[in-house]
Amino acid sequence: MKNTVLVIMGFILVLCSCKEEKKELLTGDWWAKMMVSENEELPFTFKLSKMEDGSYQMEIHNAEEVVVVDEITVVQDSIILKMPVFEGYIAGTFSEDKITGSFIKESLNRVVPFSAVHGTKERFSIDNPSTYNVSGIWETYFEVDTDDEYPAKGIFIQEDNVVKGTFRTKTGDYRFLEGVMDGDSLKLSAFDGAHVFLFTAKVTDSTLSGKFYSGNHSLEMFKARRNEAFELPDANTLTFLRDGYESFDFSFPDETGKIVSLSDERFAEKPVLIQIMGTWCPNCLDETKFYVDYLKKNPDTDLAFVALAFEYAKTEESAWRGIQRLKDRIEVPYPILLAQYGTSNKQRANEKLPMLNHVLSYPTTIYIDRDKDVRKIHTGFNGPATGEKHENFKKEFNQTVEEMLEMEMD
């Protein structure tokens, strides 16, 4: 990481000192890849546009998802593409039809090689007709045959060779995945500005056997079998109050340094939703957007929201910058408190919230009624990529909130 920091510092010096005319990038379709191992590349596509003010805008495509990147700095032949909300950025050099550099997350000391070429190109190349159709439900286990094994639900739709879908886990989903069946090989990828996900698998008519690459820092083996009846545990049963605790509370600072607690006057006689989250977490971003949308549609609601942020940013100052960036970008109207910085470790998080049996997932939402009793704790978030499950969550959310709002004080 030391060499990377030197490169970044050099790049910043170039940005500060250079006054020469900008070089131009070709607009339109681009094909990009990230090297997640020596032999495996994660491909994705994006569209580059030039705005009226001369700046560039990038649209990253993952199946039905479009991620807009509008903070792009170009000086001479150097470029920085800062991801929306998230800390990560792409830094490199370019010619009109090629970009070469790295995707960097400084707080985690992670650097993934990146390159892109101009032109329309399929996400994955296809050398052979599809041998199998993977449409349907797959009972899946990651970290298979280890002490860390965990279940997931694969949900896929295949048309000809093209495959779209996701894996749901107990803590959320693995984003909008897009890929192909090439003979008997399944290939799926997603880059959403935070996650760098590649899944590869050998397929039979009833099994998958594969590898899951998360950037170039993590590799998990997985196995799956067709099972249309498979379902994950109920998200409302996974997190609960430990024996000996009858209520939930918190005390963490806001951006001014003031300590905020559930017992504060602002929450008195109101139902409250407490969101355990992190600004680095795409599932948390999806959930936050849902809450912001709810509040825009219900500006007079008596329901109060508060978020507890567990940040891996190395310093308190950088953690607050990330929180403010999130609030500004998606117009979050409710307080986001800094519960922890320097790590997003869930065991450390649980030490801050000892009344919970565990902090299993970012996000987790705790529903508190007017009497300050815990009505429900929902673990994870089924985002838009999960389709029907996401729609079911919205219906359940609205029903629970309506019941809490109608409830009178004891």
LOBAZA-46925 format. One record per residue (C-alpha): residue number from 1; residue in one letter; z, y, x. Coordinates in Angstrom, 2 decimals, padded with zeros to 5 digits. Each point is the difference from the previous one (the first is absolute). Example, Ala and Ser with C-alpha at 12.3 -4.5 7.8 and 13.67 -1.06 7.14 Angstrom:
BEGIN
[node 1; 'a'; [007.80; -004.50; 012.30]],
[node 2; 's'; [-000.66; 003.44; 001.37]],
This chain:
BEGIN
[node 1; 'm'; [000.00; 000.00; 000.00]],
[node 2; 'k'; [000.59; 002.31; 003.01]],
[node 3; 'n'; [-003.71; 000.01; 000.80]],
[node 4; 't'; [-000.80; 000.68; -003.65]],
[node 5; 'v'; [002.32; 003.01; -000.04]],
[node 6; 'l'; [-001.75; 001.37; 003.09]],
[node 7; 'v'; [-003.37; -000.42; -001.69]],
[node 8; 'i'; [001.27; 001.77; -003.13]],
[node 9; 'm'; [001.49; 002.82; 002.09]],
[node 10; 'g'; [-003.30; 000.40; 001.77]],
[node 11; 'f'; [-001.80; 000.09; -003.32]],
[node 12; 'i'; [002.35; 002.71; -001.28]],
[node 13; 'l'; [-000.67; 002.06; 003.11]],
[node 14; 'v'; [-003.70; -000.28; -000.72]],
[node 15; 'l'; [000.61; 001.15; -003.58]],
[node 16; 'c'; [001.99; 002.99; 001.17]],
[node 17; 's'; [-002.26; 001.12; 002.82]],
[node 18; 'c'; [-003.51; -000.71; -001.22]],
[node 19; 'k'; [-002.03; 002.78; -001.61]],
[node 20; 'e'; [-003.44; -001.60; 000.12]],
[node 21; 'e'; [-002.10; -000.58; -003.11]],
[node 22; 'k'; [000.77; -003.11; -002.02]],
[node 23; 'k'; [-002.29; -003.00; 000.27]],
[node 24; 'e'; [-001.19; -001.50; -003.24]],
[node 25; 'l'; [000.65; -003.38; -001.61]],
[node 26; 'l'; [-002.56; -001.58; -002.28]],
[node 27; 't'; [001.11; -000.04; -003.61]],
[node 28; 'g'; [-000.40; -002.89; -002.42]],
[node 29; 'd'; [000.96; -003.65; 000.36]],
[node 30; 'w'; [001.83; -001.37; 003.05]],
[node 31; 'w'; [001.13; -003.48; 000.99]],
[node 32; 'a'; [003.25; -000.30; 001.96]],
[node 33; 'k'; [002.07; -002.68; 001.66]],
[node 34; 'm'; [003.46; -000.42; 001.49]],
[node 35; 'm'; [000.70; -002.68; 002.59]],
[node 36; 'v'; [003.04; -001.95; -001.25]],
[node 37; 's'; [-000.32; -002.56; 002.80]],
[node 38; 'e'; [-002.32; -000.77; 002.89]],
[node 39; 'n'; [-002.24; -002.00; -002.32]],
[node 40; 'e'; [000.58; 001.43; -003.47]],
[node 41; 'e'; [-001.19; 003.32; -001.38]],
[node 42; 'l'; [000.97; 001.59; -003.29]],
[node 43; 'p'; [-002.99; 001.75; -001.59]],
[node 44; 'f'; [000.02; 002.71; -002.66]],
[node 45; 't'; [-002.40; 002.63; -001.25]],
[node 46; 'f'; [000.32; 003.71; -000.56]],
[node 47; 'k'; [-002.05; 002.97; -001.08]],
[node 48; 'l'; [000.02; 003.27; 001.96]],
[node 49; 's'; [-000.76; 003.31; -001.70]],
[node 50; 'k'; [-000.14; 003.57; 001.22]],
[node 51; 'm'; [001.78; 002.63; -002.07]],
[node 52; 'e'; [-001.16; 003.56; -000.70]],
[node 53; 'd'; [002.40; 001.35; 002.62]],
[node 54; 'g'; [-001.53; -002.23; 002.67]],
[node 55; 's'; [002.85; -002.52; 000.09]],
[node 56; 'y'; [-000.46; -003.74; -000.46]],
[node 57; 'q'; [001.40; -002.31; -002.66]],
[node 58; 'm'; [000.20; -003.79; 000.25]],
[node 59; 'e'; [000.18; -002.47; -002.90]],
[node 60; 'i'; [001.22; -003.47; 001.00]],
[node 61; 'h'; [-001.06; -002.75; -002.40]],
[node 62; 'n'; [001.94; -003.19; -000.79]],
[node 63; 'a'; [-001.39; -001.68; -003.13]],
[node 64; 'e'; [000.83; 002.48; -002.83]],
[node 65; 'e'; [002.29; 002.10; 002.20]],
[node 66; 'v'; [-001.15; 003.27; 001.58]],
[node 67; 'v'; [002.27; 001.57; 002.64]],
[node 68; 'v'; [-000.88; 003.64; 000.71]],
[node 69; 'v'; [000.60; 001.33; 003.52]],
[node 70; 'd'; [-000.37; 003.77; 000.07]],
[node 71; 'e'; [001.86; 000.94; 003.20]],
[node 72; 'i'; [-002.69; -000.48; 002.62]],
[node 73; 't'; [-000.01; 002.05; 003.21]],
[node 74; 'v'; [-003.11; 000.12; 002.19]],
[node 75; 'v'; [-000.22; 001.73; 003.40]],
[node 76; 'q'; [-002.90; -000.61; 002.39]],
[node 77; 'd'; [-000.44; -003.79; -000.16]],
[node 78; 's'; [003.63; -000.72; -000.93]],
[node 79; 'i'; [001.26; -000.82; -003.49]],
[node 80; 'i'; [003.30; -000.60; -001.79]],
[node 81; 'l'; [000.07; -001.44; -003.53]],
[node 82; 'k'; [003.50; 000.34; -001.44]],
[node 83; 'm'; [000.73; -002.44; -002.80]],
[node 84; 'p'; [001.18; 001.36; -003.39]],
[node 85; 'v'; [003.81; 000.03; -000.36]],
[node 86; 'f'; [000.46; -002.68; 002.66]],
[node 87; 'e'; [000.85; 000.59; 003.66]],
[node 88; 'g'; [-002.96; -001.89; 001.46]],
[node 89; 'y'; [-003.13; 001.64; 001.34]],
[node 90; 'i'; [-003.26; -000.90; 001.71]],
[node 91; 'a'; [-000.68; 001.79; 003.29]],
[node 92; 'g'; [-003.14; -000.40; 002.06]],
[node 93; 't'; [-003.34; 001.36; 001.11]],
[node 94; 'f'; [-003.33; 000.07; -001.81]],
[node 95; 's'; [-003.72; 000.50; 000.12]],
[node 96; 'e'; [-001.94; 000.82; -003.15]],
[node 97; 'd'; [-000.21; -003.68; -001.06]],
[node 98; 'k'; [002.98; -001.66; 001.71]],
[node 99; 'i'; [003.80; 000.42; 000.23]],
[node 100; 't'; [002.16; -001.84; 002.55]],
[node 101; 'g'; [003.78; 000.23; 000.23]],
[node 102; 's'; [003.26; -001.44; -001.34]],
[node 103; 'f'; [002.09; -000.08; -003.15]],
[node 104; 'i'; [003.47; 001.12; 001.09]],
[node 105; 'k'; [003.49; -000.16; -001.51]],
[node 106; 'e'; [002.20; 001.79; 002.49]],
[node 107; 's'; [003.40; -000.83; -001.52]],
[node 108; 'l'; [-000.75; -003.73; 000.20]],
[node 109; 'n'; [-001.81; 000.17; 003.36]],
[node 110; 'r'; [-003.06; -001.65; -001.55]],
[node 111; 'v'; [-003.57; 000.58; 001.14]],
[node 112; 'v'; [-002.98; -001.86; -001.48]],
[node 113; 'p'; [-003.51; 000.43; 001.51]],
[node 114; 'f'; [-002.43; 001.62; -002.45]],
[node 115; 's'; [-003.72; 000.66; -000.06]],
[node 116; 'a'; [-002.56; 001.02; -002.62]],
[node 117; 'v'; [-003.78; 000.31; -000.25]],
[node 118; 'h'; [-002.07; 002.01; -002.43]],
[node 119; 'g'; [-002.11; -001.78; -002.58]],
[node 120; 't'; [000.20; -002.19; -003.07]],
[node 121; 'k'; [001.25; -003.48; 000.87]],
[node 122; 'e'; [001.80; -002.78; -001.87]],
[node 123; 'r'; [003.74; -000.17; 000.64]],
[node 124; 'f'; [-000.29; -003.58; 001.30]],
[node 125; 's'; [-003.20; -001.66; 001.14]],
[node 126; 'i'; [-000.97; -003.13; -001.94]],
[node 127; 'd'; [-001.72; -002.82; 001.89]],
[node 128; 'n'; [000.23; -002.76; -002.60]],
[node 129; 'p'; [-000.03; -000.34; -003.81]],
[node 130; 's'; [003.43; -000.39; -001.55]],
[node 131; 't'; [001.12; -003.63; -000.07]],
[node 132; 'y'; [002.85; 000.60; -002.46]],
[node 133; 'n'; [001.06; 002.58; -002.58]],
[node 134; 'v'; [003.58; 001.20; 000.55]],
[node 135; 's'; [000.38; 001.81; -003.33]],
[node 136; 'g'; [003.37; -000.71; -001.57]],
[node 137; 'i'; [003.69; -000.29; 000.86]],
[node 138; 'w'; [001.25; -001.44; 003.30]],
[node 139; 'e'; [003.58; -001.08; 000.70]],
[node 140; 't'; [000.43; 001.28; 003.55]],
[node 141; 'y'; [002.59; -000.28; 002.78]],
[node 142; 'f'; [000.01; 002.27; 003.04]],
[node 143; 'e'; [001.82; -000.78; 003.26]],
[node 144; 'v'; [-000.50; -003.54; -001.18]],
[node 145; 'd'; [002.27; -002.74; 001.42]],
[node 146; 't'; [002.38; 002.54; 001.58]],
[node 147; 'd'; [003.44; 001.31; -000.94]],
[node 148; 'd'; [-001.70; 003.25; -001.09]],
[node 149; 'e'; [-002.36; -001.63; -002.53]],
[node 150; 'y'; [-000.53; 002.08; -003.14]],
[node 151; 'p'; [-002.08; -000.45; -003.16]],
[node 152; 'a'; [-002.90; 002.06; -001.27]],
[node 153; 'k'; [-002.51; -000.10; -002.82]],
[node 154; 'g'; [-003.65; 000.31; 000.94]],
[node 155; 'i'; [-002.15; 001.56; -002.73]],
[node 156; 'f'; [-003.76; 000.05; 000.67]],
[node 157; 'i'; [-003.31; 000.63; -001.72]],
[node 158; 'q'; [-003.22; -001.14; 001.69]],
[node 159; 'e'; [-003.56; 001.01; -000.91]],
[node 160; 'd'; [-002.65; -001.69; 002.13]],
[node 161; 'n'; [001.42; 000.37; 003.52]],
[node 162; 'v'; [002.14; 003.09; -000.70]],
[node 163; 'v'; [003.77; -000.46; -000.50]],
[node 164; 'k'; [002.56; 002.55; -001.20]],
[node 165; 'g'; [003.67; -000.36; -000.83]],
[node 166; 't'; [003.43; 000.05; 001.59]],
[node 167; 'f'; [003.10; -002.00; 000.89]],
[node 168; 'r'; [003.14; 000.83; -001.97]],
[node 169; 't'; [003.36; -000.68; 001.63]],
[node 170; 'k'; [003.57; 000.44; -001.23]],
[node 171; 't'; [000.02; 003.45; 001.58]],
[node 172; 'g'; [-003.40; 001.37; -000.99]],
[node 173; 'd'; [-003.68; -000.62; 000.58]],
[node 174; 'y'; [-002.28; -000.15; 003.04]],
[node 175; 'r'; [-002.22; 002.80; -001.24]],
[node 176; 'f'; [-003.60; 000.05; -001.24]],
[node 177; 'l'; [-001.64; -002.79; 002.00]],
[node 178; 'e'; [-003.77; -000.27; 000.29]],
[node 179; 'g'; [-002.08; -002.60; 001.79]],
[node 180; 'v'; [-002.31; -002.98; -000.21]],
[node 181; 'm'; [-000.33; -003.74; -000.13]],
[node 182; 'd'; [-002.23; -000.95; 002.95]],
[node 183; 'g'; [-000.67; -003.71; -000.41]],
[node 184; 'd'; [003.50; -001.47; -000.19]],
[node 185; 's'; [001.65; 003.01; 001.71]],
[node 186; 'l'; [001.88; 002.69; -001.93]],
[node 187; 'k'; [000.26; 003.44; 001.61]],
[node 188; 'l'; [001.92; 002.91; -001.58]],
[node 189; 's'; [001.03; 003.39; 001.36]],
[node 190; 'a'; [001.67; 003.29; -000.92]],
[node 191; 'f'; [000.72; 003.23; 001.84]],
[node 192; 'd'; [001.79; 002.54; -002.19]],
[node 193; 'g'; [001.17; 002.49; 002.59]],
[node 194; 'a'; [003.20; -001.93; 000.71]],
[node 195; 'h'; [-000.66; -003.74; -000.13]],
[node 196; 'v'; [-002.57; -001.77; 002.15]],
[node 197; 'f'; [-000.39; -003.34; -001.80]],
[node 198; 'l'; [-002.38; -002.86; 000.77]],
[node 199; 'f'; [000.11; -003.43; -001.66]],
[node 200; 't'; [-002.16; -002.91; 001.13]],
[node 201; 'a'; [000.09; -003.52; -001.43]],
[node 202; 'k'; [-001.81; -003.31; -000.20]],
[node 203; 'v'; [-000.59; -000.99; -003.61]],
[node 204; 't'; [-000.35; -003.22; -001.92]],
[node 205; 'd'; [-000.36; -000.29; -003.77]],
[node 206; 's'; [003.80; 000.05; -000.37]],
[node 207; 't'; [001.57; 001.28; 003.25]],
[node 208; 'l'; [000.04; 002.93; 002.41]],
[node 209; 's'; [001.20; -000.20; 003.58]],
[node 210; 'g'; [-000.01; 003.26; 001.85]],
[node 211; 'k'; [001.33; 002.85; 002.12]],
[node 212; 'f'; [001.35; 003.41; -000.99]],
[node 213; 'y'; [-000.35; 002.77; 002.60]],
[node 214; 's'; [002.03; 003.18; -000.48]],
[node 215; 'g'; [-001.45; 002.32; 002.59]],
[node 216; 'n'; [000.16; -001.54; 003.46]],
[node 217; 'h'; [003.78; -000.42; -000.07]],
[node 218; 's'; [000.48; -002.78; -002.57]],
[node 219; 'l'; [-001.67; -003.32; -000.77]],
[node 220; 'e'; [001.17; -002.31; -002.81]],
[node 221; 'm'; [-001.39; -003.38; -001.00]],
[node 222; 'f'; [-000.40; -000.71; -003.70]],
[node 223; 'k'; [-000.96; -002.83; -002.31]],
[node 224; 'a'; [-000.93; 000.09; -003.67]],
[node 225; 'r'; [-001.00; -002.29; -002.83]],
[node 226; 'r'; [-001.53; 000.66; -003.38]],
[node 227; 'n'; [002.66; 000.35; -002.67]],
[node 228; 'e'; [-000.88; 002.08; -003.07]],
[node 229; 'a'; [003.58; -000.35; -001.29]],
[node 230; 'f'; [001.71; 001.29; 003.16]],
[node 231; 'e'; [002.22; 003.06; -000.33]],
[node 232; 'l'; [002.38; 001.79; 002.34]],
[node 233; 'p'; [003.68; 000.54; -000.88]],
[node 234; 'd'; [000.76; 002.76; -002.50]],
[node 235; 'a'; [000.17; 003.31; 001.92]],
[node 236; 'n'; [003.01; 001.00; -002.12]],
[node 237; 't'; [002.15; -002.90; 001.24]],
[node 238; 'l'; [-000.33; 000.27; 003.80]],
[node 239; 't'; [002.32; 002.94; 000.73]],
[node 240; 'f'; [003.37; 000.48; -001.68]],
[node 241; 'l'; [003.51; 001.36; 000.46]],
[node 242; 'r'; [002.20; -002.13; 002.23]],
[node 243; 'd'; [003.22; -001.51; -001.31]],
[node 244; 'g'; [002.76; 002.56; 000.10]],
[node 245; 'y'; [-002.28; 002.95; -000.79]],
[node 246; 'e'; [-000.37; 001.33; -003.52]],
[node 247; 's'; [-002.20; 003.02; 000.73]],
[node 248; 'f'; [-002.55; 001.47; 002.39]],
[node 249; 'd'; [000.44; 003.21; 001.97]],
[node 250; 'f'; [-001.46; 001.79; 003.01]],
[node 251; 's'; [000.74; 003.04; 002.17]],
[node 252; 'f'; [-002.86; 001.22; 002.17]],
[node 253; 'p'; [-001.27; 003.42; 001.13]],
[node 254; 'd'; [-002.88; 001.94; -001.45]],
[node 255; 'e'; [-002.34; 002.16; 002.11]],
[node 256; 't'; [002.58; 002.82; 000.13]],
[node 257; 'g'; [002.72; -002.30; 001.32]],
[node 258; 'k'; [001.89; -000.04; -003.30]],
[node 259; 'i'; [001.48; -003.38; -000.92]],
[node 260; 'v'; [-001.26; -001.26; -003.35]],
[node 261; 's'; [001.79; -002.71; -001.99]],
[node 262; 'l'; [-000.47; -001.70; -003.34]],
[node 263; 's'; [003.26; 001.61; -001.13]],
[node 264; 'd'; [-001.49; 003.51; 000.38]],
[node 265; 'e'; [-000.21; 002.27; -003.03]],
[node 266; 'r'; [-003.82; -000.10; 000.01]],
[node 267; 'f'; [000.13; -003.68; -001.03]],
[node 268; 'a'; [002.82; 000.31; -002.55]],
[node 269; 'e'; [-000.71; -001.62; -003.38]],
[node 270; 'k'; [-003.57; -000.80; 001.06]],
[node 271; 'p'; [-001.70; -003.32; 000.59]],
[node 272; 'v'; [-001.08; -000.17; 003.66]],
[node 273; 'l'; [-002.67; -001.91; 001.91]],
[node 274; 'i'; [000.93; -000.54; 003.66]],
[node 275; 'q'; [-002.96; -000.89; 002.18]],
[node 276; 'i'; [000.62; -001.76; 003.33]],
[node 277; 'm'; [-003.13; 000.77; 002.02]],
[node 278; 'g'; [-001.64; 001.16; 003.22]],
[node 279; 't'; [-002.78; 002.50; 000.61]],
[node 280; 'w'; [-001.74; -002.59; 002.21]],
[node 281; 'c'; [-000.32; -002.51; -002.87]],
[node 282; 'p'; [-003.24; -000.15; -002.07]],
[node 283; 'n'; [001.67; -001.89; -002.86]],
[node 284; 'c'; [002.63; 002.74; -000.08]],
[node 285; 'l'; [-002.78; 002.58; -000.12]],
[node 286; 'd'; [-001.60; -001.79; -002.95]],
[node 287; 'e'; [003.35; -000.07; -001.79]],
[node 288; 't'; [000.72; 003.66; 000.81]],
[node 289; 'k'; [-003.39; 001.03; -001.39]],
[node 290; 'f'; [000.84; -001.90; -003.18]],
[node 291; 'y'; [003.34; 001.82; -000.32]],
[node 292; 'v'; [-001.59; 003.40; 000.72]],
[node 293; 'd'; [-002.62; -000.70; -002.67]],
[node 294; 'y'; [002.72; -000.98; -002.49]],
[node 295; 'l'; [001.86; 003.25; 000.63]],
[node 296; 'k'; [-003.16; 002.08; -000.39]],
[node 297; 'k'; [-000.65; -001.65; -003.36]],
[node 298; 'n'; [003.66; 000.35; -001.04]],
[node 299; 'p'; [001.13; 003.37; 001.40]],
[node 300; 'd'; [002.93; 000.27; -002.40]],
[node 301; 't'; [001.44; -003.46; 000.61]],
[node 302; 'd'; [003.74; -000.38; 000.48]],
[node 303; 'l'; [-000.66; -002.77; 002.53]],
[node 304; 'a'; [000.95; 000.98; 003.57]],
[node 305; 'f'; [-001.59; -001.42; 003.14]],
[node 306; 'v'; [001.29; -000.11; 003.57]],
[node 307; 'a'; [-001.45; -001.81; 003.02]],
[node 308; 'l'; [001.87; -001.42; 002.99]],
[node 309; 'a'; [-002.32; -000.03; 003.03]],
[node 310; 'f'; [000.41; -002.57; 002.76]],
[node 311; 'e'; [-002.22; 001.26; 002.80]],
[node 312; 'y'; [-001.13; -001.58; 003.27]],
[node 313; 'a'; [-000.76; 003.44; 001.49]],
[node 314; 'k'; [001.82; 000.27; 003.33]],
[node 315; 't'; [001.73; 003.33; -000.65]],
[node 316; 'e'; [001.65; 001.62; -003.00]],
[node 317; 'e'; [-002.39; 002.94; 000.31]],
[node 318; 's'; [-003.09; -002.21; -000.12]],
[node 319; 'a'; [001.47; -001.96; -002.92]],
[node 320; 'w'; [000.38; 003.22; -001.99]],
[node 321; 'r'; [-003.55; 001.03; 000.91]],
[node 322; 'g'; [-001.26; -003.27; -001.45]],
[node 323; 'i'; [002.04; 000.49; -003.18]],
[node 324; 'q'; [-001.24; 003.56; -000.43]],
[node 325; 'r'; [-003.57; -001.13; 000.60]],
[node 326; 'l'; [000.33; -002.57; -002.79]],
[node 327; 'k'; [001.53; 002.55; -002.37]],
[node 328; 'd'; [-002.72; 002.55; 000.72]],
[node 329; 'r'; [-002.95; -002.39; -000.17]],
[node 330; 'i'; [000.80; -001.56; -003.37]],
[node 331; 'e'; [002.24; 002.74; -001.43]],
[node 332; 'v'; [003.21; -002.02; -000.28]],
[node 333; 'p'; [002.36; 002.08; -002.20]],
[node 334; 'y'; [003.16; -002.04; 000.50]],
[node 335; 'p'; [002.35; -000.05; 003.03]],
[node 336; 'i'; [-000.70; -002.38; 002.88]],
[node 337; 'l'; [003.12; -000.56; 002.08]],
[node 338; 'l'; [000.02; -001.29; 003.57]],
[node 339; 'a'; [001.99; -003.22; -000.05]],
[node 340; 'q'; [-000.99; -001.27; 003.45]],
[node 341; 'y'; [-002.34; 000.80; 002.89]],
[node 342; 'g'; [-000.97; -001.80; 003.20]],
[node 343; 't'; [-000.54; -003.31; -001.77]],
[node 344; 's'; [-000.98; -001.39; -003.39]],
[node 345; 'n'; [001.96; -003.20; 000.70]],
[node 346; 'k'; [001.14; -001.41; -003.34]],
[node 347; 'q'; [003.32; -001.33; 001.34]],
[node 348; 'r'; [000.83; 003.48; 001.28]],
[node 349; 'a'; [-001.04; 001.41; -003.36]],
[node 350; 'n'; [002.33; -002.43; -001.76]],
[node 351; 'e'; [002.89; 001.31; 002.09]],
[node 352; 'k'; [-000.66; 003.42; -001.56]],
[node 353; 'l'; [-000.04; -001.54; -003.48]],
[node 354; 'p'; [002.66; -002.74; 000.21]],
[node 355; 'm'; [000.26; -000.39; -003.78]],
[node 356; 'l'; [-003.39; -001.77; -000.06]],
[node 357; 'n'; [-000.36; -003.69; 000.79]],
[node 358; 'h'; [-002.83; 001.03; 002.34]],
[node 359; 'v'; [-002.75; 002.53; 000.50]],
[node 360; 'l'; [-002.89; -002.41; -000.37]],
[node 361; 's'; [-002.85; 002.40; -000.49]],
[node 362; 'y'; [-001.33; 003.49; 000.42]],
[node 363; 'p'; [-000.28; 001.17; -002.71]],
[node 364; 't'; [002.89; -001.05; -002.22]],
[node 365; 't'; [000.94; 002.01; -003.09]],
[node 366; 'i'; [003.46; 000.07; -001.57]],
[node 367; 'y'; [000.19; 000.99; -003.67]],
[node 368; 'i'; [003.29; 001.78; -000.82]],
[node 369; 'd'; [000.91; 000.80; -003.61]],
[node 370; 'r'; [001.88; 003.05; -001.31]],
[node 371; 'd'; [003.36; -001.71; 000.58]],
[node 372; 'k'; [-001.03; -000.56; 003.64]],
[node 373; 'd'; [-000.18; -003.75; -000.52]],
[node 374; 'v'; [-002.79; -001.94; 001.69]],
[node 375; 'r'; [-002.47; -000.93; -002.74]],
[node 376; 'k'; [-002.53; -001.75; 002.22]],
[node 377; 'i'; [-001.14; -000.33; 003.64]],
[node 378; 'h'; [-003.72; -000.52; 000.57]],
[node 379; 't'; [-000.99; -001.38; 003.40]],
[node 380; 'g'; [-003.40; 000.92; 001.46]],
[node 381; 'f'; [-002.94; 001.59; -001.75]],
[node 382; 'n'; [-003.10; -001.60; -001.43]],
[node 383; 'g'; [-002.62; 002.61; 000.80]],
[node 384; 'p'; [-003.45; 000.63; -001.50]],
[node 385; 'a'; [-001.49; -002.82; 002.11]],
[node 386; 't'; [001.92; -002.56; -002.10]],
[node 387; 'g'; [-001.89; 000.86; -003.20]],
[node 388; 'e'; [001.72; -001.55; -003.02]],
[node 389; 'k'; [003.36; -000.18; 001.78]],
[node 390; 'h'; [-000.14; 003.75; 000.61]],
[node 391; 'e'; [-000.77; 000.64; -003.66]],
[node 392; 'n'; [002.92; -002.21; -001.02]],
[node 393; 'f'; [002.31; 001.92; 002.32]],
[node 394; 'k'; [-001.00; 003.31; -001.62]],
[node 395; 'k'; [000.74; -001.35; -003.47]],
[node 396; 'e'; [003.37; -001.38; 001.11]],
[node 397; 'f'; [000.87; 003.26; 001.77]],
[node 398; 'n'; [-000.76; 002.09; -003.08]],
[node 399; 'q'; [002.03; -002.32; -002.22]],
[node 400; 't'; [003.04; 000.03; 002.30]],
[node 401; 'v'; [-000.10; 003.78; 000.45]],
[node 402; 'e'; [-000.33; 000.56; -003.76]],
[node 403; 'e'; [003.05; -002.18; -000.61]],
[node 404; 'm'; [002.01; 001.87; 002.62]],
[node 405; 'l'; [-000.96; 003.38; -001.43]],
[node 406; 'e'; [000.93; -001.05; -003.52]],
[node 407; 'm'; [003.38; -001.34; 001.10]],
[node 408; 'e'; [003.00; 002.23; -000.77]],
[node 409; 'm'; [003.04; 000.43; 002.21]],
[node 410; 'd'; [002.92; -002.36; -000.65]],
